[in-house]
């Protein structure tokens, strides 16, 4: 379990998780269509 919030990312979080959270904060809005969205191809993505 990870406790915290996306506005104060902890340095001990894995780099991939921090990258994904920062990408989502910068790019995902209410207008973002549902579905798979690649950050780094199949290596890092969100749904």
mmCIF entry with sequence, helices, sheets and N, C-alpha, C, O atoms, coordinates in Angstrom:
data_MODEL
# 
_entry.id   MODEL 
# 
_entity.id                         1 
_entity.type                       polymer 
_entity.pdbx_number_of_molecules   1 
# 
_entity_poly.entity_id                      1 
_entity_poly.type                           'polypeptide(L)' 
_entity_poly.nstd_linkage                   no 
_entity_poly.nstd_monomer                   no 
_entity_poly.pdbx_seq_one_letter_code       
;(UNK)(UNK)(UNK)(UNK)(UNK)(UNK)(UNK)(UNK)(UNK)(UNK)(UNK)(UNK)(UNK)(UNK)(UNK)(UNK)
(UNK)(UNK)(UNK)(UNK)(UNK)(UNK)(UNK)(UNK)(UNK)(UNK)(UNK)(UNK)(UNK)(UNK)(UNK)(UNK)
(UNK)(UNK)(UNK)(UNK)(UNK)(UNK)(UNK)(UNK)(UNK)(UNK)(UNK)(UNK)(UNK)(UNK)(UNK)
;
_entity_poly.pdbx_seq_one_letter_code_can   XXXXXXXXXXXXXXXXXXXXXXXXXXXXXXXXXXXXXXXXXXXXXXX 
_entity_poly.pdbx_strand_id                 A 
# 
loop_
_entity_poly_seq.entity_id 
_entity_poly_seq.num 
_entity_poly_seq.mon_id 
_entity_poly_seq.hetero 
1 1  UNK n 
1 2  UNK n 
1 3  UNK n 
1 4  UNK n 
1 5  UNK n 
1 6  UNK n 
1 7  UNK n 
1 8  UNK n 
1 9  UNK n 
1 10 UNK n 
1 11 UNK n 
1 12 UNK n 
1 13 UNK n 
1 14 UNK n 
1 15 UNK n 
1 16 UNK n 
1 17 UNK n 
1 18 UNK n 
1 19 UNK n 
1 20 UNK n 
1 21 UNK n 
1 22 UNK n 
1 23 UNK n 
1 24 UNK n 
1 25 UNK n 
1 26 UNK n 
1 27 UNK n 
1 28 UNK n 
1 29 UNK n 
1 30 UNK n 
1 31 UNK n 
1 32 UNK n 
1 33 UNK n 
1 34 UNK n 
1 35 UNK n 
1 36 UNK n 
1 37 UNK n 
1 38 UNK n 
1 39 UNK n 
1 40 UNK n 
1 41 UNK n 
1 42 UNK n 
1 43 UNK n 
1 44 UNK n 
1 45 UNK n 
1 46 UNK n 
1 47 UNK n 
# 
_struct_asym.id          A 
_struct_asym.entity_id   1 
# 
loop_
_struct_conf.conf_type_id 
_struct_conf.id 
_struct_conf.pdbx_PDB_helix_id 
_struct_conf.beg_label_comp_id 
_struct_conf.beg_label_asym_id 
_struct_conf.beg_label_seq_id 
_struct_conf.pdbx_beg_PDB_ins_code 
_struct_conf.end_label_comp_id 
_struct_conf.end_label_asym_id 
_struct_conf.end_label_seq_id 
_struct_conf.pdbx_end_PDB_ins_code 
_struct_conf.beg_auth_comp_id 
_struct_conf.beg_auth_asym_id 
_struct_conf.beg_auth_seq_id 
_struct_conf.end_auth_comp_id 
_struct_conf.end_auth_asym_id 
_struct_conf.end_auth_seq_id 
_struct_conf.pdbx_PDB_helix_class 
_struct_conf.details 
_struct_conf.pdbx_PDB_helix_length 
HELX_P HELX_P1 AA1 UNK A 15 ? UNK A 27 ? UNK A 15 UNK A 27 1 ? 13 
HELX_P HELX_P2 AA2 UNK A 41 ? UNK A 43 ? UNK A 41 UNK A 43 5 ? 3  
# 
_struct_conf_type.id          HELX_P 
_struct_conf_type.criteria    ? 
_struct_conf_type.reference   ? 
# 
_struct_sheet.id               AA1 
_struct_sheet.type             ? 
_struct_sheet.number_strands   2 
_struct_sheet.details          ? 
# 
_struct_sheet_order.sheet_id     AA1 
_struct_sheet_order.range_id_1   1 
_struct_sheet_order.range_id_2   2 
_struct_sheet_order.offset       ? 
_struct_sheet_order.sense        anti-parallel 
# 
loop_
_struct_sheet_range.sheet_id 
_struct_sheet_range.id 
_struct_sheet_range.beg_label_comp_id 
_struct_sheet_range.beg_label_asym_id 
_struct_sheet_range.beg_label_seq_id 
_struct_sheet_range.pdbx_beg_PDB_ins_code 
_struct_sheet_range.end_label_comp_id 
_struct_sheet_range.end_label_asym_id 
_struct_sheet_range.end_label_seq_id 
_struct_sheet_range.pdbx_end_PDB_ins_code 
_struct_sheet_range.beg_auth_comp_id 
_struct_sheet_range.beg_auth_asym_id 
_struct_sheet_range.beg_auth_seq_id 
_struct_sheet_range.end_auth_comp_id 
_struct_sheet_range.end_auth_asym_id 
_struct_sheet_range.end_auth_seq_id 
AA1 1 UNK A 37 ? UNK A 40 ? UNK A 37 UNK A 40 
AA1 2 UNK A 44 ? UNK A 46 ? UNK A 44 UNK A 46 
# 
loop_
_atom_site.group_PDB 
_atom_site.id 
_atom_site.type_symbol 
_atom_site.label_atom_id 
_atom_site.label_alt_id 
_atom_site.label_comp_id 
_atom_site.label_asym_id 
_atom_site.label_entity_id 
_atom_site.label_seq_id 
_atom_site.pdbx_PDB_ins_code 
_atom_site.Cartn_x 
_atom_site.Cartn_y 
_atom_site.Cartn_z 
_atom_site.occupancy 
_atom_site.B_iso_or_equiv 
_atom_site.pdbx_formal_charge 
_atom_site.auth_seq_id 
_atom_site.auth_comp_id 
_atom_site.auth_asym_id 
_atom_site.auth_atom_id 
_atom_site.pdbx_PDB_model_num 
ATOM 1   N N  . UNK A 1 1  ? 0.848   -1.167 0.000   1.00 0.00 ? 1  UNK A N  1 
ATOM 2   C CA . UNK A 1 1  ? 0.000   0.000  0.000   1.00 0.00 ? 1  UNK A CA 1 
ATOM 3   C C  . UNK A 1 1  ? 0.896   1.233  0.000   1.00 0.00 ? 1  UNK A C  1 
ATOM 4   O O  . UNK A 1 1  ? 1.918   1.283  0.685   1.00 0.00 ? 1  UNK A O  1 
ATOM 5   N N  . UNK A 1 2  ? 0.489   2.219  -0.780  1.00 0.00 ? 2  UNK A N  1 
ATOM 6   C CA . UNK A 1 2  ? 1.196   3.496  -0.836  1.00 0.00 ? 2  UNK A CA 1 
ATOM 7   C C  . UNK A 1 2  ? 0.247   4.572  -0.326  1.00 0.00 ? 2  UNK A C  1 
ATOM 8   O O  . UNK A 1 2  ? -0.880  4.704  -0.805  1.00 0.00 ? 2  UNK A O  1 
ATOM 9   N N  . UNK A 1 3  ? 0.717   5.332  0.644   1.00 0.00 ? 3  UNK A N  1 
ATOM 10  C CA . UNK A 1 3  ? -0.100  6.403  1.213   1.00 0.00 ? 3  UNK A CA 1 
ATOM 11  C C  . UNK A 1 3  ? 0.532   7.735  0.839   1.00 0.00 ? 3  UNK A C  1 
ATOM 12  O O  . UNK A 1 3  ? 1.740   7.919  0.988   1.00 0.00 ? 3  UNK A O  1 
ATOM 13  N N  . UNK A 1 4  ? -0.275  8.654  0.360   1.00 0.00 ? 4  UNK A N  1 
ATOM 14  C CA . UNK A 1 4  ? 0.201   9.972  -0.030  1.00 0.00 ? 4  UNK A CA 1 
ATOM 15  C C  . UNK A 1 4  ? -0.764  10.578 -1.021  1.00 0.00 ? 4  UNK A C  1 
ATOM 16  O O  . UNK A 1 4  ? -1.920  10.165 -1.113  1.00 0.00 ? 4  UNK A O  1 
ATOM 17  N N  . UNK A 1 5  ? -0.288  11.556 -1.757  1.00 0.00 ? 5  UNK A N  1 
ATOM 18  C CA . UNK A 1 5  ? -1.124  12.146 -2.794  1.00 0.00 ? 5  UNK A CA 1 
ATOM 19  C C  . UNK A 1 5  ? -0.267  12.516 -3.994  1.00 0.00 ? 5  UNK A C  1 
ATOM 20  O O  . UNK A 1 5  ? 0.960   12.569 -3.902  1.00 0.00 ? 5  UNK A O  1 
ATOM 21  N N  . UNK A 1 6  ? -0.919  12.770 -5.114  1.00 0.00 ? 6  UNK A N  1 
ATOM 22  C CA . UNK A 1 6  ? -0.195  13.030 -6.352  1.00 0.00 ? 6  UNK A CA 1 
ATOM 23  C C  . UNK A 1 6  ? 0.420   14.421 -6.400  1.00 0.00 ? 6  UNK A C  1 
ATOM 24  O O  . UNK A 1 6  ? 1.173   14.722 -7.326  1.00 0.00 ? 6  UNK A O  1 
ATOM 25  N N  . UNK A 1 7  ? 0.124   15.265 -5.439  1.00 0.00 ? 7  UNK A N  1 
ATOM 26  C CA . UNK A 1 7  ? 0.668   16.618 -5.432  1.00 0.00 ? 7  UNK A CA 1 
ATOM 27  C C  . UNK A 1 7  ? 1.975   16.710 -4.661  1.00 0.00 ? 7  UNK A C  1 
ATOM 28  O O  . UNK A 1 7  ? 2.655   17.735 -4.713  1.00 0.00 ? 7  UNK A O  1 
ATOM 29  N N  . UNK A 1 8  ? 2.335   15.651 -3.948  1.00 0.00 ? 8  UNK A N  1 
ATOM 30  C CA . UNK A 1 8  ? 3.572   15.624 -3.171  1.00 0.00 ? 8  UNK A CA 1 
ATOM 31  C C  . UNK A 1 8  ? 4.180   14.231 -3.317  1.00 0.00 ? 8  UNK A C  1 
ATOM 32  O O  . UNK A 1 8  ? 4.094   13.409 -2.405  1.00 0.00 ? 8  UNK A O  1 
ATOM 33  N N  . UNK A 1 9  ? 4.795   13.976 -4.472  1.00 0.00 ? 9  UNK A N  1 
ATOM 34  C CA . UNK A 1 9  ? 5.352   12.654 -4.744  1.00 0.00 ? 9  UNK A CA 1 
ATOM 35  C C  . UNK A 1 9  ? 6.605   12.421 -3.907  1.00 0.00 ? 9  UNK A C  1 
ATOM 36  O O  . UNK A 1 9  ? 7.472   13.289 -3.803  1.00 0.00 ? 9  UNK A O  1 
ATOM 37  N N  . UNK A 1 10 ? 6.680   11.266 -3.330  1.00 0.00 ? 10 UNK A N  1 
ATOM 38  C CA . UNK A 1 10 ? 7.804   10.909 -2.477  1.00 0.00 ? 10 UNK A CA 1 
ATOM 39  C C  . UNK A 1 10 ? 8.980   10.411 -3.321  1.00 0.00 ? 10 UNK A C  1 
ATOM 40  O O  . UNK A 1 10 ? 8.771   9.726  -4.322  1.00 0.00 ? 10 UNK A O  1 
ATOM 41  N N  . UNK A 1 11 ? 10.215  10.748 -2.930  1.00 0.00 ? 11 UNK A N  1 
ATOM 42  C CA . UNK A 1 11 ? 11.379  10.328 -3.712  1.00 0.00 ? 11 UNK A CA 1 
ATOM 43  C C  . UNK A 1 11 ? 11.597  8.816  -3.722  1.00 0.00 ? 11 UNK A C  1 
ATOM 44  O O  . UNK A 1 11 ? 12.290  8.305  -4.602  1.00 0.00 ? 11 UNK A O  1 
ATOM 45  N N  . UNK A 1 12 ? 11.023  8.094  -2.769  1.00 0.00 ? 12 UNK A N  1 
ATOM 46  C CA . UNK A 1 12 ? 11.216  6.644  -2.728  1.00 0.00 ? 12 UNK A CA 1 
ATOM 47  C C  . UNK A 1 12 ? 10.283  5.893  -3.672  1.00 0.00 ? 12 UNK A C  1 
ATOM 48  O O  . UNK A 1 12 ? 10.412  4.678  -3.820  1.00 0.00 ? 12 UNK A O  1 
ATOM 49  N N  . UNK A 1 13 ? 9.345   6.593  -4.315  1.00 0.00 ? 13 UNK A N  1 
ATOM 50  C CA . UNK A 1 13 ? 8.474   5.929  -5.287  1.00 0.00 ? 13 UNK A CA 1 
ATOM 51  C C  . UNK A 1 13 ? 9.302   5.469  -6.480  1.00 0.00 ? 13 UNK A C  1 
ATOM 52  O O  . UNK A 1 13 ? 10.256  6.146  -6.863  1.00 0.00 ? 13 UNK A O  1 
ATOM 53  N N  . UNK A 1 14 ? 8.957   4.341  -7.069  1.00 0.00 ? 14 UNK A N  1 
ATOM 54  C CA . UNK A 1 14 ? 9.672   3.902  -8.273  1.00 0.00 ? 14 UNK A CA 1 
ATOM 55  C C  . UNK A 1 14 ? 9.585   4.962  -9.373  1.00 0.00 ? 14 UNK A C  1 
ATOM 56  O O  . UNK A 1 14 ? 8.560   5.626  -9.531  1.00 0.00 ? 14 UNK A O  1 
ATOM 57  N N  . UNK A 1 15 ? 10.670  5.111  -10.127 1.00 0.00 ? 15 UNK A N  1 
ATOM 58  C CA . UNK A 1 15 ? 10.745  6.117  -11.191 1.00 0.00 ? 15 UNK A CA 1 
ATOM 59  C C  . UNK A 1 15 ? 9.582   5.999  -12.165 1.00 0.00 ? 15 UNK A C  1 
ATOM 60  O O  . UNK A 1 15 ? 9.008   7.013  -12.562 1.00 0.00 ? 15 UNK A O  1 
ATOM 61  N N  . UNK A 1 16 ? 9.220   4.764  -12.561 1.00 0.00 ? 16 UNK A N  1 
ATOM 62  C CA . UNK A 1 16 ? 8.126   4.570  -13.513 1.00 0.00 ? 16 UNK A CA 1 
ATOM 63  C C  . UNK A 1 16 ? 6.806   5.078  -12.958 1.00 0.00 ? 16 UNK A C  1 
ATOM 64  O O  . UNK A 1 16 ? 6.010   5.662  -13.693 1.00 0.00 ? 16 UNK A O  1 
ATOM 65  N N  . UNK A 1 17 ? 6.566   4.863  -11.676 1.00 0.00 ? 17 UNK A N  1 
ATOM 66  C CA . UNK A 1 17 ? 5.330   5.336  -11.058 1.00 0.00 ? 17 UNK A CA 1 
ATOM 67  C C  . UNK A 1 17 ? 5.300   6.857  -11.014 1.00 0.00 ? 17 UNK A C  1 
ATOM 68  O O  . UNK A 1 17 ? 4.269   7.464  -11.306 1.00 0.00 ? 17 UNK A O  1 
ATOM 69  N N  . UNK A 1 18 ? 6.415   7.479  -10.652 1.00 0.00 ? 18 UNK A N  1 
ATOM 70  C CA . UNK A 1 18 ? 6.469   8.951  -10.650 1.00 0.00 ? 18 UNK A CA 1 
ATOM 71  C C  . UNK A 1 18 ? 6.248   9.505  -12.050 1.00 0.00 ? 18 UNK A C  1 
ATOM 72  O O  . UNK A 1 18 ? 5.524   10.485 -12.221 1.00 0.00 ? 18 UNK A O  1 
ATOM 73  N N  . UNK A 1 19 ? 6.871   8.882  -13.062 1.00 0.00 ? 19 UNK A N  1 
ATOM 74  C CA . UNK A 1 19 ? 6.699   9.319  -14.444 1.00 0.00 ? 19 UNK A CA 1 
ATOM 75  C C  . UNK A 1 19 ? 5.241   9.212  -14.869 1.00 0.00 ? 19 UNK A C  1 
ATOM 76  O O  . UNK A 1 19 ? 4.705   10.134 -15.484 1.00 0.00 ? 19 UNK A O  1 
ATOM 77  N N  . UNK A 1 20 ? 4.598   8.097  -14.548 1.00 0.00 ? 20 UNK A N  1 
ATOM 78  C CA . UNK A 1 20 ? 3.191   7.901  -14.912 1.00 0.00 ? 20 UNK A CA 1 
ATOM 79  C C  . UNK A 1 20 ? 2.299   8.939  -14.232 1.00 0.00 ? 20 UNK A C  1 
ATOM 80  O O  . UNK A 1 20 ? 1.415   9.509  -14.872 1.00 0.00 ? 20 UNK A O  1 
ATOM 81  N N  . UNK A 1 21 ? 2.520   9.185  -12.962 1.00 0.00 ? 21 UNK A N  1 
ATOM 82  C CA . UNK A 1 21 ? 1.697   10.158 -12.231 1.00 0.00 ? 21 UNK A CA 1 
ATOM 83  C C  . UNK A 1 21 ? 1.888   11.559 -12.805 1.00 0.00 ? 21 UNK A C  1 
ATOM 84  O O  . UNK A 1 21 ? 0.910   12.281 -13.002 1.00 0.00 ? 21 UNK A O  1 
ATOM 85  N N  . UNK A 1 22 ? 3.127   11.951 -13.073 1.00 0.00 ? 22 UNK A N  1 
ATOM 86  C CA . UNK A 1 22 ? 3.382   13.278 -13.646 1.00 0.00 ? 22 UNK A CA 1 
ATOM 87  C C  . UNK A 1 22 ? 2.740   13.409 -15.025 1.00 0.00 ? 22 UNK A C  1 
ATOM 88  O O  . UNK A 1 22 ? 2.176   14.454 -15.350 1.00 0.00 ? 22 UNK A O  1 
ATOM 89  N N  . UNK A 1 23 ? 2.822   12.355 -15.835 1.00 0.00 ? 23 UNK A N  1 
ATOM 90  C CA . UNK A 1 23 ? 2.208   12.385 -17.164 1.00 0.00 ? 23 UNK A CA 1 
ATOM 91  C C  . UNK A 1 23 ? 0.690   12.544 -17.052 1.00 0.00 ? 23 UNK A C  1 
ATOM 92  O O  . UNK A 1 23 ? 0.094   13.353 -17.762 1.00 0.00 ? 23 UNK A O  1 
ATOM 93  N N  . UNK A 1 24 ? 0.077   11.781 -16.173 1.00 0.00 ? 24 UNK A N  1 
ATOM 94  C CA . UNK A 1 24 ? -1.377  11.844 -15.997 1.00 0.00 ? 24 UNK A CA 1 
ATOM 95  C C  . UNK A 1 24 ? -1.795  13.226 -15.494 1.00 0.00 ? 24 UNK A C  1 
ATOM 96  O O  . UNK A 1 24 ? -2.784  13.784 -15.970 1.00 0.00 ? 24 UNK A O  1 
ATOM 97  N N  . UNK A 1 25 ? -1.058  13.775 -14.545 1.00 0.00 ? 25 UNK A N  1 
ATOM 98  C CA . UNK A 1 25 ? -1.381  15.113 -14.042 1.00 0.00 ? 25 UNK A CA 1 
ATOM 99  C C  . UNK A 1 25 ? -1.323  16.155 -15.154 1.00 0.00 ? 25 UNK A C  1 
ATOM 100 O O  . UNK A 1 25 ? -2.123  17.090 -15.166 1.00 0.00 ? 25 UNK A O  1 
ATOM 101 N N  . UNK A 1 26 ? -0.387  16.003 -16.085 1.00 0.00 ? 26 UNK A N  1 
ATOM 102 C CA . UNK A 1 26 ? -0.191  16.990 -17.143 1.00 0.00 ? 26 UNK A CA 1 
ATOM 103 C C  . UNK A 1 26 ? -1.116  16.799 -18.342 1.00 0.00 ? 26 UNK A C  1 
ATOM 104 O O  . UNK A 1 26 ? -1.410  17.763 -19.049 1.00 0.00 ? 26 UNK A O  1 
ATOM 105 N N  . UNK A 1 27 ? -1.582  15.564 -18.584 1.00 0.00 ? 27 UNK A N  1 
ATOM 106 C CA . UNK A 1 27 ? -2.271  15.293 -19.842 1.00 0.00 ? 27 UNK A CA 1 
ATOM 107 C C  . UNK A 1 27 ? -3.714  14.798 -19.734 1.00 0.00 ? 27 UNK A C  1 
ATOM 108 O O  . UNK A 1 27 ? -4.451  14.874 -20.717 1.00 0.00 ? 27 UNK A O  1 
ATOM 109 N N  . UNK A 1 28 ? -4.130  14.303 -18.599 1.00 0.00 ? 28 UNK A N  1 
ATOM 110 C CA . UNK A 1 28 ? -5.464  13.714 -18.498 1.00 0.00 ? 28 UNK A CA 1 
ATOM 111 C C  . UNK A 1 28 ? -6.450  14.755 -17.977 1.00 0.00 ? 28 UNK A C  1 
ATOM 112 O O  . UNK A 1 28 ? -6.227  15.392 -16.948 1.00 0.00 ? 28 UNK A O  1 
ATOM 113 N N  . UNK A 1 29 ? -7.543  14.907 -18.718 1.00 0.00 ? 29 UNK A N  1 
ATOM 114 C CA . UNK A 1 29 ? -8.608  15.825 -18.329 1.00 0.00 ? 29 UNK A CA 1 
ATOM 115 C C  . UNK A 1 29 ? -9.940  15.089 -18.445 1.00 0.00 ? 29 UNK A C  1 
ATOM 116 O O  . UNK A 1 29 ? -9.979  13.910 -18.799 1.00 0.00 ? 29 UNK A O  1 
ATOM 117 N N  . UNK A 1 30 ? -11.003 15.778 -18.152 1.00 0.00 ? 30 UNK A N  1 
ATOM 118 C CA . UNK A 1 30 ? -12.335 15.184 -18.309 1.00 0.00 ? 30 UNK A CA 1 
ATOM 119 C C  . UNK A 1 30 ? -12.623 14.870 -19.770 1.00 0.00 ? 30 UNK A C  1 
ATOM 120 O O  . UNK A 1 30 ? -13.497 14.057 -20.072 1.00 0.00 ? 30 UNK A O  1 
ATOM 121 N N  . UNK A 1 31 ? -11.889 15.512 -20.681 1.00 0.00 ? 31 UNK A N  1 
ATOM 122 C CA . UNK A 1 31 ? -12.080 15.301 -22.120 1.00 0.00 ? 31 UNK A CA 1 
ATOM 123 C C  . UNK A 1 31 ? -11.298 14.099 -22.655 1.00 0.00 ? 31 UNK A C  1 
ATOM 124 O O  . UNK A 1 31 ? -11.508 13.695 -23.799 1.00 0.00 ? 31 UNK A O  1 
ATOM 125 N N  . UNK A 1 32 ? -10.418 13.530 -21.866 1.00 0.00 ? 32 UNK A N  1 
ATOM 126 C CA . UNK A 1 32 ? -9.600  12.403 -22.316 1.00 0.00 ? 32 UNK A CA 1 
ATOM 127 C C  . UNK A 1 32 ? -10.496 11.201 -22.588 1.00 0.00 ? 32 UNK A C  1 
ATOM 128 O O  . UNK A 1 32 ? -11.256 10.785 -21.714 1.00 0.00 ? 32 UNK A O  1 
ATOM 129 N N  . UNK A 1 33 ? -10.414 10.637 -23.799 1.00 0.00 ? 33 UNK A N  1 
ATOM 130 C CA . UNK A 1 33 ? -11.264 9.477  -24.105 1.00 0.00 ? 33 UNK A CA 1 
ATOM 131 C C  . UNK A 1 33 ? -10.859 8.256  -23.285 1.00 0.00 ? 33 UNK A C  1 
ATOM 132 O O  . UNK A 1 33 ? -9.699  8.109  -22.898 1.00 0.00 ? 33 UNK A O  1 
ATOM 133 N N  . UNK A 1 34 ? -11.821 7.395  -23.030 1.00 0.00 ? 34 UNK A N  1 
ATOM 134 C CA . UNK A 1 34 ? -11.537 6.156  -22.309 1.00 0.00 ? 34 UNK A CA 1 
ATOM 135 C C  . UNK A 1 34 ? -10.721 5.236  -23.200 1.00 0.00 ? 34 UNK A C  1 
ATOM 136 O O  . UNK A 1 34 ? -10.781 5.322  -24.426 1.00 0.00 ? 34 UNK A O  1 
ATOM 137 N N  . UNK A 1 35 ? -9.966  4.364  -22.572 1.00 0.00 ? 35 UNK A N  1 
ATOM 138 C CA . UNK A 1 35 ? -9.168  3.404  -23.323 1.00 0.00 ? 35 UNK A CA 1 
ATOM 139 C C  . UNK A 1 35 ? -7.720  3.429  -22.876 1.00 0.00 ? 35 UNK A C  1 
ATOM 140 O O  . UNK A 1 35 ? -7.358  4.113  -21.919 1.00 0.00 ? 35 UNK A O  1 
ATOM 141 N N  . UNK A 1 36 ? -6.907  2.680  -23.578 1.00 0.00 ? 36 UNK A N  1 
ATOM 142 C CA . UNK A 1 36 ? -5.486  2.581  -23.255 1.00 0.00 ? 36 UNK A CA 1 
ATOM 143 C C  . UNK A 1 36 ? -4.741  3.778  -23.836 1.00 0.00 ? 36 UNK A C  1 
ATOM 144 O O  . UNK A 1 36 ? -4.952  4.158  -24.988 1.00 0.00 ? 36 UNK A O  1 
ATOM 145 N N  . UNK A 1 37 ? -3.868  4.364  -23.020 1.00 0.00 ? 37 UNK A N  1 
ATOM 146 C CA . UNK A 1 37 ? -3.050  5.498  -23.442 1.00 0.00 ? 37 UNK A CA 1 
ATOM 147 C C  . UNK A 1 37 ? -1.597  5.184  -23.102 1.00 0.00 ? 37 UNK A C  1 
ATOM 148 O O  . UNK A 1 37 ? -1.256  4.953  -21.942 1.00 0.00 ? 37 UNK A O  1 
ATOM 149 N N  . UNK A 1 38 ? -0.749  5.178  -24.122 1.00 0.00 ? 38 UNK A N  1 
ATOM 150 C CA . UNK A 1 38 ? 0.661   4.856  -23.936 1.00 0.00 ? 38 UNK A CA 1 
ATOM 151 C C  . UNK A 1 38 ? 1.436   6.054  -23.412 1.00 0.00 ? 38 UNK A C  1 
ATOM 152 O O  . UNK A 1 38 ? 1.203   7.193  -23.818 1.00 0.00 ? 38 UNK A O  1 
ATOM 153 N N  . UNK A 1 39 ? 2.354   5.777  -22.512 1.00 0.00 ? 39 UNK A N  1 
ATOM 154 C CA . UNK A 1 39 ? 3.337   6.763  -22.073 1.00 0.00 ? 39 UNK A CA 1 
ATOM 155 C C  . UNK A 1 39 ? 4.679   6.377  -22.694 1.00 0.00 ? 39 UNK A C  1 
ATOM 156 O O  . UNK A 1 39 ? 5.372   7.213  -23.273 1.00 0.00 ? 39 UNK A O  1 
ATOM 157 N N  . UNK A 1 40 ? 5.033   5.097  -22.564 1.00 0.00 ? 40 UNK A N  1 
ATOM 158 C CA . UNK A 1 40 ? 6.233   4.535  -23.191 1.00 0.00 ? 40 UNK A CA 1 
ATOM 159 C C  . UNK A 1 40 ? 5.850   3.209  -23.833 1.00 0.00 ? 40 UNK A C  1 
ATOM 160 O O  . UNK A 1 40 ? 6.358   2.156  -23.449 1.00 0.00 ? 40 UNK A O  1 
ATOM 161 N N  . UNK A 1 41 ? 4.964   3.266  -24.800 1.00 0.00 ? 41 UNK A N  1 
ATOM 162 C CA . UNK A 1 41 ? 4.523   2.042  -25.471 1.00 0.00 ? 41 UNK A CA 1 
ATOM 163 C C  . UNK A 1 41 ? 3.869   1.071  -24.499 1.00 0.00 ? 41 UNK A C  1 
ATOM 164 O O  . UNK A 1 41 ? 3.199   1.494  -23.557 1.00 0.00 ? 41 UNK A O  1 
ATOM 165 N N  . UNK A 1 42 ? 4.058   -0.223 -24.720 1.00 0.00 ? 42 UNK A N  1 
ATOM 166 C CA . UNK A 1 42 ? 3.476   -1.225 -23.824 1.00 0.00 ? 42 UNK A CA 1 
ATOM 167 C C  . UNK A 1 42 ? 4.222   -1.327 -22.501 1.00 0.00 ? 42 UNK A C  1 
ATOM 168 O O  . UNK A 1 42 ? 3.768   -2.010 -21.582 1.00 0.00 ? 42 UNK A O  1 
ATOM 169 N N  . UNK A 1 43 ? 5.364   -0.652 -22.398 1.00 0.00 ? 43 UNK A N  1 
ATOM 170 C CA . UNK A 1 43 ? 6.147   -0.700 -21.169 1.00 0.00 ? 43 UNK A CA 1 
ATOM 171 C C  . UNK A 1 43 ? 5.495   0.127  -20.057 1.00 0.00 ? 43 UNK A C  1 
ATOM 172 O O  . UNK A 1 43 ? 5.534   -0.256 -18.888 1.00 0.00 ? 43 UNK A O  1 
ATOM 173 N N  . UNK A 1 44 ? 4.899   1.258  -20.427 1.00 0.00 ? 44 UNK A N  1 
ATOM 174 C CA . UNK A 1 44 ? 4.280   2.139  -19.438 1.00 0.00 ? 44 UNK A CA 1 
ATOM 175 C C  . UNK A 1 44 ? 3.061   2.788  -20.078 1.00 0.00 ? 44 UNK A C  1 
ATOM 176 O O  . UNK A 1 44 ? 3.182   3.528  -21.054 1.00 0.00 ? 44 UNK A O  1 
ATOM 177 N N  . UNK A 1 45 ? 1.889   2.505  -19.524 1.00 0.00 ? 45 UNK A N  1 
ATOM 178 C CA . UNK A 1 45 ? 0.641   3.025  -20.072 1.00 0.00 ? 45 UNK A CA 1 
ATOM 179 C C  . UNK A 1 45 ? -0.387  3.104  -18.962 1.00 0.00 ? 45 UNK A C  1 
ATOM 180 O O  . UNK A 1 45 ? -0.169  2.606  -17.858 1.00 0.00 ? 45 UNK A O  1 
ATOM 181 N N  . UNK A 1 46 ? -1.513  3.736  -19.267 1.00 0.00 ? 46 UNK A N  1 
ATOM 182 C CA . UNK A 1 46 ? -2.632  3.788  -18.316 1.00 0.00 ? 46 UNK A CA 1 
ATOM 183 C C  . UNK A 1 46 ? -3.920  3.572  -19.068 1.00 0.00 ? 46 UNK A C  1 
ATOM 184 O O  . UNK A 1 46 ? -3.979  3.749  -20.285 1.00 0.00 ? 46 UNK A O  1 
ATOM 185 N N  . UNK A 1 47 ? -4.954  3.188  -18.342 1.00 0.00 ? 47 UNK A N  1 
ATOM 186 C CA . UNK A 1 47 ? -6.280  2.972  -18.912 1.00 0.00 ? 47 UNK A CA 1 
ATOM 187 C C  . UNK A 1 47 ? -7.279  3.829  -18.186 1.00 0.00 ? 47 UNK A C  1 
ATOM 188 O O  . UNK A 1 47 ? -8.467  3.801  -18.510 1.00 0.00 ? 47 UNK A O  1 
# 
